[in-house]
């Protein structure tokens, strides 16, 4: 399981830039989530991280370290973006 995200810069400061990527969850956590409603109604997972084409190209560097929180889970991930 992963989350897509996009970072855009403003064109008012010159040329606009756009960066799109994904953040991944450990398969063990994803299995726990998929075992709960409403995901459990969809049946078994069909893709694990090692089968994901983008994950195979360095996705392990985008794997979130997740902690349990009062209302679910929590994580942070620092992203640096250098604009040339």
N, CA, C and O atoms as a MOPAC input file, in Angstrom:
PM7 MOZYME 1SCF
protein

 N      0.86000 1    -1.16700 1     0.00000 1
 C      0.00000 1     0.00000 1     0.00000 1
 C      0.90400 1     1.22800 1     0.00000 1
 O      1.96800 1     1.22900 1     0.61900 1
 N      0.47400 1     2.25300 1    -0.69000 1
 C      1.26200 1     3.47900 1    -0.75600 1
 C      0.35900 1     4.70100 1    -0.87100 1
 O     -0.83700 1     4.60000 1    -1.14300 1
 N      0.97400 1     5.85200 1    -0.65300 1
 C      0.29700 1     7.14100 1    -0.77000 1
 C      1.00900 1     7.93300 1    -1.85900 1
 O      2.23400 1     8.05600 1    -1.83500 1
 N      0.26400 1     8.46400 1    -2.79900 1
 C      0.83900 1     9.36400 1    -3.80600 1
 C      0.88000 1    10.78200 1    -3.25100 1
 O     -0.01200 1    11.19200 1    -2.50900 1
 N      1.92500 1    11.53000 1    -3.61800 1
 C      1.97600 1    12.94000 1    -3.25200 1
 C      2.64300 1    13.73000 1    -4.36400 1
 O      3.37700 1    13.18600 1    -5.18900 1
 N      2.36900 1    15.02100 1    -4.36400 1
 C      2.88400 1    15.92300 1    -5.39700 1
 C      3.31200 1    17.22300 1    -4.72900 1
 O      2.61300 1    17.74200 1    -3.85900 1
 N      4.46200 1    17.74500 1    -5.13900 1
 C      4.95400 1    19.04300 1    -4.67400 1
 C      5.06200 1    19.95100 1    -5.89400 1
 O      5.66100 1    19.58100 1    -6.90300 1
 N      4.48000 1    21.13800 1    -5.79300 1
 C      4.52700 1    22.10900 1    -6.89400 1
 C      5.08800 1    23.42100 1    -6.38500 1
 O      4.81200 1    23.83000 1    -5.25800 1
 N      5.87600 1    24.08000 1    -7.22200 1
 C      6.34900 1    25.42200 1    -6.88500 1
 C      5.50500 1    26.43200 1    -7.64300 1
 O      4.84900 1    26.10300 1    -8.63100 1
 N      5.53500 1    27.64000 1    -7.17300 1
 C      4.75700 1    28.70900 1    -7.78600 1
 C      5.45200 1    29.23100 1    -9.03500 1
 O      6.67100 1    29.40700 1    -9.04700 1
 N      4.68200 1    29.47500 1   -10.07400 1
 C      5.23300 1    30.03900 1   -11.30600 1
 C      5.51000 1    31.53000 1   -11.16700 1
 O      6.18500 1    32.10500 1   -12.02100 1
 N      5.00800 1    32.17200 1   -10.11500 1
 C      5.22800 1    33.61000 1    -9.94100 1
 C      6.68400 1    33.92700 1    -9.62900 1
 O      7.12600 1    35.06100 1    -9.81800 1
 N      7.43800 1    32.93100 1    -9.14900 1
 C      8.84500 1    33.14500 1    -8.82200 1
 C      9.76000 1    32.71000 1    -9.96100 1
 O     10.96300 1    32.54700 1    -9.75700 1
 N      9.22300 1    32.52600 1   -11.12300 1
 C     10.00100 1    32.05600 1   -12.27100 1
 C      9.34700 1    30.82400 1   -12.84400 1
 O      8.12100 1    30.73200 1   -12.90400 1
 N     10.16400 1    29.87400 1   -13.26700 1
 C      9.64600 1    28.64000 1   -13.83700 1
 C      9.03100 1    27.76900 1   -12.73800 1
 O      9.62500 1    27.61500 1   -11.67100 1
 N      7.85500 1    27.20200 1   -12.98500 1
 C      7.19300 1    26.31100 1   -12.03000 1
 C      7.77800 1    24.90600 1   -12.16200 1
 O      8.10300 1    24.46000 1   -13.26200 1
 N      7.90900 1    24.21800 1   -11.03300 1
 C      8.39900 1    22.84800 1   -11.01200 1
 C      7.35800 1    21.96700 1   -10.34600 1
 O      6.54500 1    22.42700 1    -9.54500 1
 N      7.40300 1    20.68000 1   -10.70000 1
 C      6.47000 1    19.73000 1   -10.12300 1
 C      7.20300 1    18.41700 1    -9.86900 1
 O      7.97000 1    17.95300 1   -10.71200 1
 N      6.96300 1    17.82200 1    -8.70000 1
 C      7.58100 1    16.55900 1    -8.31400 1
 C      6.48200 1    15.63500 1    -7.79600 1
 O      5.70300 1    16.02100 1    -6.92400 1
 N      6.41900 1    14.41700 1    -8.33100 1
 C      5.42000 1    13.43800 1    -7.91400 1
 C      6.13300 1    12.17600 1    -7.45500 1
 O      7.08900 1    11.73100 1    -8.09100 1
 N      5.67000 1    11.60200 1    -6.35400 1
 C      6.27900 1    10.36800 1    -5.85500 1
 C      5.26600 1     9.60200 1    -5.01100 1
 O      4.08100 1     9.93400 1    -4.99000 1
 N      5.74600 1     8.57600 1    -4.31800 1
 C      4.90700 1     7.72600 1    -3.47700 1
 C      5.62700 1     7.45000 1    -2.16900 1
 O      6.85700 1     7.39600 1    -2.13400 1
 N      4.87100 1     7.27600 1    -1.09600 1
 C      5.39200 1     6.83100 1     0.18800 1
 C      4.76000 1     5.47500 1     0.46900 1
 O      3.56200 1     5.28400 1     0.26200 1
 N      5.57100 1     4.53800 1     0.94200 1
 C      5.11700 1     3.16200 1     1.13100 1
 C      4.96200 1     2.79400 1     2.60200 1
 O      5.57100 1     3.40600 1     3.47900 1
 N      4.13200 1     1.77800 1     2.85200 1
 C      3.95000 1     1.19400 1     4.16500 1
 C      4.52300 1    -0.22000 1     4.15200 1
 O      4.49600 1    -0.90200 1     3.12700 1
 N      5.04000 1    -0.64900 1     5.29200 1
 C      5.52800 1    -2.01900 1     5.43300 1
 C      4.37800 1    -2.98800 1     5.16800 1
 O      3.24000 1    -2.71900 1     5.55200 1
 N      4.66700 1    -4.10300 1     4.52100 1
 C      3.62600 1    -5.08000 1     4.19200 1
 C      2.90900 1    -5.61700 1     5.42700 1
 O      1.71800 1    -5.92100 1     5.35800 1
 N      3.60600 1    -5.73900 1     6.55100 1
 C      2.97400 1    -6.23000 1     7.77800 1
 C      1.85800 1    -5.29500 1     8.22800 1
 O      0.77900 1    -5.75400 1     8.60100 1
 N      2.10800 1    -3.98800 1     8.19600 1
 C      1.08000 1    -3.00600 1     8.55700 1
 C     -0.05800 1    -3.02800 1     7.53600 1
 O     -1.23000 1    -2.97600 1     7.90600 1
 N      0.28600 1    -3.10200 1     6.27400 1
 C     -0.74000 1    -3.14100 1     5.23400 1
 C     -1.64900 1    -4.35800 1     5.42000 1
 O     -2.86200 1    -4.26100 1     5.23200 1
 N     -1.06900 1    -5.49600 1     5.78700 1
 C     -1.88000 1    -6.68700 1     6.04500 1
 C     -2.87300 1    -6.43700 1     7.18000 1
 O     -4.02400 1    -6.86700 1     7.10100 1
 N     -2.43600 1    -5.74200 1     8.23800 1
 C     -3.32900 1    -5.42300 1     9.36300 1
 C     -4.47400 1    -4.52400 1     8.90600 1
 O     -5.62200 1    -4.73100 1     9.29900 1
 N     -4.16800 1    -3.53600 1     8.08500 1
 C     -5.19300 1    -2.60900 1     7.58700 1
 C     -6.18200 1    -3.35100 1     6.68300 1
 O     -7.39200 1    -3.16300 1     6.80400 1
 N     -5.67700 1    -4.18400 1     5.78800 1
 C     -6.54100 1    -4.90200 1     4.85600 1
 C     -7.40600 1    -5.95300 1     5.54600 1
 O     -8.38400 1    -6.42400 1     4.96400 1
 N     -7.06100 1    -6.32700 1     6.77600 1
 C     -7.86800 1    -7.29400 1     7.52500 1
 C     -9.07100 1    -6.63000 1     8.20000 1
 O     -9.93400 1    -7.31900 1     8.74500 1
 N     -9.13000 1    -5.30000 1     8.16700 1
 C    -10.21100 1    -4.56100 1     8.81200 1
 C    -11.17500 1    -3.99500 1     7.76200 1
 O    -10.80900 1    -3.77300 1     6.60700 1
 N    -12.42100 1    -3.76900 1     8.20400 1
 C    -13.42100 1    -3.14000 1     7.33100 1
 C    -13.01100 1    -1.68800 1     7.08800 1
 O    -12.45200 1    -1.06600 1     7.99200 1
 N    -13.25900 1    -1.13900 1     5.94100 1
 C    -13.98400 1    -1.71800 1     4.81100 1
 C    -13.09900 1    -2.50500 1     3.85500 1
 O    -13.60300 1    -3.12800 1     2.92100 1
 N    -11.77700 1    -2.48600 1     4.07600 1
 C    -10.85400 1    -3.14200 1     3.14900 1
 C    -11.04700 1    -4.64800 1     3.09100 1
 O    -10.88500 1    -5.24500 1     2.02600 1
 N    -11.39200 1    -5.27900 1     4.21500 1
 C    -11.54800 1    -6.73700 1     4.26100 1
 C    -12.65000 1    -7.22400 1     3.31900 1
 O    -12.60700 1    -8.36700 1     2.86400 1
 N    -13.62200 1    -6.38400 1     3.02500 1
 C    -14.71100 1    -6.75800 1     2.11900 1
 C    -14.23500 1    -6.89700 1     0.67300 1
 O    -14.91100 1    -7.51800 1    -0.14800 1
 N    -13.07900 1    -6.32200 1     0.36400 1
 C    -12.55300 1    -6.37000 1    -1.00800 1
 C    -11.78500 1    -7.65100 1    -1.30000 1
 O    -11.41200 1    -7.89300 1    -2.44800 1
 N    -11.53900 1    -8.47900 1    -0.28400 1
 C    -10.79600 1    -9.72000 1    -0.49000 1
 C     -9.31300 1    -9.53200 1    -0.22100 1
 O     -8.87700 1    -8.48100 1     0.24900 1
 N     -8.55600 1   -10.55800 1    -0.52300 1
 C     -7.12300 1   -10.57200 1    -0.23900 1
 C     -6.36300 1    -9.57000 1    -1.10900 1
 O     -6.76400 1    -9.25700 1    -2.23000 1
 N     -5.26200 1    -9.08300 1    -0.55600 1
 C     -4.38100 1    -8.19200 1    -1.32400 1
 C     -3.80600 1    -8.94400 1    -2.50700 1
 O     -3.57800 1   -10.15200 1    -2.44700 1
 N     -3.57800 1    -8.21800 1    -3.57100 1
 C     -2.99700 1    -8.84900 1    -4.76000 1
 C     -1.57000 1    -8.37400 1    -5.03700 1
 O     -0.85700 1    -9.01100 1    -5.81200 1
 N     -1.14100 1    -7.27900 1    -4.42500 1
 C      0.19500 1    -6.74600 1    -4.68400 1
 C      0.91200 1    -6.43400 1    -3.38300 1
 O      0.39100 1    -5.71400 1    -2.53000 1
 N      2.10700 1    -6.98000 1    -3.24000 1
 C      2.96600 1    -6.67500 1    -2.10200 1
 C      4.04600 1    -5.71100 1    -2.59400 1
 O      4.23000 1    -5.54900 1    -3.80000 1
 N      4.75000 1    -5.07800 1    -1.67700 1
 C      5.76200 1    -4.09600 1    -2.07000 1
 C      6.77300 1    -4.66800 1    -3.06600 1
 O      7.13800 1    -3.99800 1    -4.03200 1
 N      7.22400 1    -5.89700 1    -2.83600 1
 C      8.24000 1    -6.48900 1    -3.71900 1
 C      7.72300 1    -6.75500 1    -5.12000 1
 O      8.50800 1    -7.01600 1    -6.03200 1
 N      6.40300 1    -6.69100 1    -5.30200 1
 C      5.80900 1    -6.88300 1    -6.62800 1
 C      5.47800 1    -5.55700 1    -7.30700 1
 O      5.10800 1    -5.54100 1    -8.48100 1
 N      5.60600 1    -4.45100 1    -6.58500 1
 C      5.28800 1    -3.12700 1    -7.10800 1
 C      6.46500 1    -2.62500 1    -7.94900 1
 O      7.58800 1    -2.52900 1    -7.45500 1
 N      6.20600 1    -2.31000 1    -9.20400 1
 C      7.26500 1    -1.88200 1   -10.12300 1
 C      8.01800 1    -0.65400 1    -9.65100 1
 O      9.23600 1    -0.58400 1    -9.81400 1
 N      7.33400 1     0.30800 1    -9.07600 1
 C      7.99900 1     1.52600 1    -8.60300 1
 C      8.78100 1     1.24100 1    -7.32400 1
 O      9.87800 1     1.76800 1    -7.14300 1
 N      8.23500 1     0.42100 1    -6.44100 1
 C      8.95300 1     0.05000 1    -5.22200 1
 C     10.26800 1    -0.63800 1    -5.57400 1
 O     11.27800 1    -0.42800 1    -4.90200 1
 N     10.26000 1    -1.45700 1    -6.62100 1
 C     11.46900 1    -2.15500 1    -7.05800 1
 C     12.56600 1    -1.17800 1    -7.49300 1
 O     13.74300 1    -1.53800 1    -7.49900 1
 N     12.19400 1     0.04600 1    -7.85500 1
 C     13.14800 1     1.04900 1    -8.34200 1
 C     13.57800 1     2.01400 1    -7.23400 1
 O     13.86700 1     3.17800 1    -7.51300 1
 N     13.62300 1     1.55500 1    -5.99900 1
 C     14.08600 1     2.40500 1    -4.90100 1
 C     13.01900 1     2.77500 1    -3.90300 1
 O     13.24100 1     3.63900 1    -3.05500 1
 N     11.87600 1     2.14600 1    -3.98400 1
 C     10.78900 1     2.45200 1    -3.07400 1
 C     11.11600 1     2.17900 1    -1.61600 1
 O     10.50200 1     2.76300 1    -0.72400 1
 N     12.07200 1     1.30300 1    -1.36700 1
 C     12.44500 1     1.01400 1     0.01500 1
 C     12.99000 1     2.26100 1     0.71600 1
 O     12.95700 1     2.34300 1     1.94400 1
 N     13.48600 1     3.22300 1    -0.04900 1
 C     13.96100 1     4.49400 1     0.51900 1
 C     12.78900 1     5.40500 1     0.89700 1
 O     12.97000 1     6.39700 1     1.60300 1
 N     11.59700 1     5.06300 1     0.42600 1
 C     10.39300 1     5.84700 1     0.69200 1
 C      9.43000 1     5.09600 1     1.61600 1
 O      8.22800 1     5.36200 1     1.62300 1
 N      9.97500 1     4.15400 1     2.39600 1
 C      9.18200 1     3.35700 1     3.31400 1
 C      8.98700 1     4.12000 1     4.61200 1
 O      9.95500 1     4.49900 1     5.27100 1
 N      7.72600 1     4.34300 1     4.97800 1
 C      7.40600 1     5.09100 1     6.19400 1
 C      7.64700 1     4.25500 1     7.44700 1
 O      7.33700 1     3.06400 1     7.47300 1
 N      8.19600 1     4.87700 1     8.47700 1
 C      8.31400 1     4.25700 1     9.79700 1
 C      7.07200 1     4.70500 1    10.57100 1
 O      6.95900 1     5.87200 1    10.94500 1
 N      6.15900 1     3.79500 1    10.80600 1
 C      4.84800 1     4.11900 1    11.35800 1
 C      4.78000 1     3.73200 1    12.84100 1
 O      5.28400 1     2.68400 1    13.24700 1
 N      4.15400 1     4.59100 1    13.63000 1
 C      3.92500 1     4.33200 1    15.04800 1
 C      2.42600 1     4.32400 1    15.31600 1
 O      1.66300 1     5.02000 1    14.64600 1
 N      2.01300 1     3.53600 1    16.29600 1
 C      0.60300 1     3.53800 1    16.70100 1
 C      0.27600 1     4.87500 1    17.33900 1
 O      1.09200 1     5.44000 1    18.06700 1
 N     -0.91300 1     5.37600 1    17.06700 1
 C     -1.39000 1     6.64000 1    17.63000 1
 C     -2.79900 1     6.40700 1    18.17700 1
 O     -3.40200 1     5.36300 1    17.93100 1
 N     -3.31200 1     7.37600 1    18.91000 1
 C     -4.63000 1     7.24200 1    19.54200 1
 C     -5.73100 1     6.88600 1    18.54600 1
 O     -6.58700 1     6.05400 1    18.84500 1
 N     -5.71700 1     7.49500 1    17.38800 1
 C     -6.79200 1     7.27500 1    16.41600 1
 C     -6.33100 1     6.45500 1    15.22200 1
 O     -6.97600 1     6.49200 1    14.17400 1
 N     -5.23200 1     5.71400 1    15.34800 1
 C     -4.75500 1     4.92300 1    14.22000 1
 C     -3.24300 1     4.84500 1    14.19700 1
 O     -2.63000 1     4.21300 1    15.05800 1
 N     -2.64500 1     5.48800 1    13.21300 1
 C     -1.20400 1     5.44800 1    13.03000 1
 C     -0.67000 1     6.85000 1    12.73800 1
 O     -1.40400 1     7.74800 1    12.32500 1
 N      0.64200 1     7.00300 1    12.96800 1
 C      1.27700 1     8.29600 1    12.74800 1
 C      2.66000 1     8.07800 1    12.14400 1
 O      3.33900 1     7.10000 1    12.45800 1
 N      3.07200 1     9.00500 1    11.27000 1
 C      4.39600 1     8.92400 1    10.67100 1
 C      4.80400 1    10.29200 1    10.15000 1
 O      3.95600 1    11.13300 1     9.85200 1
 N      6.09300 1    10.50500 1    10.04300 1
 C      6.62400 1    11.69800 1     9.38600 1
 C      7.68200 1    11.26000 1     8.39500 1
 O      8.29800 1    10.20700 1     8.55800 1
 N      7.89200 1    12.06400 1     7.37100 1
 C      8.88600 1    11.77000 1     6.35900 1
 C      9.39900 1    13.08800 1     5.81900 1
 O      8.63000 1    13.85700 1     5.24100 1
 N     10.68900 1    13.37000 1     5.99600 1
 C     11.27300 1    14.61400 1     5.49800 1
 C     11.57100 1    14.49400 1     4.01500 1
 O     12.10800 1    13.48900 1     3.54800 1
 N     11.21100 1    15.54500 1     3.28200 1
 C     11.45100 1    15.57100 1     1.83900 1
 C     12.18400 1    16.87100 1     1.52000 1
 O     11.72400 1    17.95900 1     1.86800 1
 N     13.32100 1    16.74300 1     0.85700 1
 C     14.05200 1    17.91200 1     0.39600 1
 C     13.90000 1    18.03700 1    -1.10200 1
 O     13.98300 1    17.04400 1    -1.82500 1
 N     13.68100 1    19.24000 1    -1.56900 1
 C     13.47900 1    19.47400 1    -2.99700 1
 C     14.39600 1    20.60700 1    -3.42100 1
 O     14.24600 1    21.74100 1    -2.96600 1
 N     15.34200 1    20.29800 1    -4.28900 1
 C     16.25600 1    21.31700 1    -4.79200 1
 C     15.77600 1    21.74900 1    -6.17200 1
 O     15.62800 1    20.92800 1    -7.07700 1
 N     15.53600 1    23.04200 1    -6.31800 1
 C     15.05500 1    23.57400 1    -7.57500 1
 C     16.23500 1    24.20200 1    -8.29600 1
 O     16.87000 1    25.12900 1    -7.79300 1
 N     16.51200 1    23.69100 1    -9.46500 1
 C     17.66200 1    24.18600 1   -10.23400 1
 C     17.33300 1    25.43600 1   -10.99300 1
 O     18.19000 1    25.97900 1   -11.68900 1

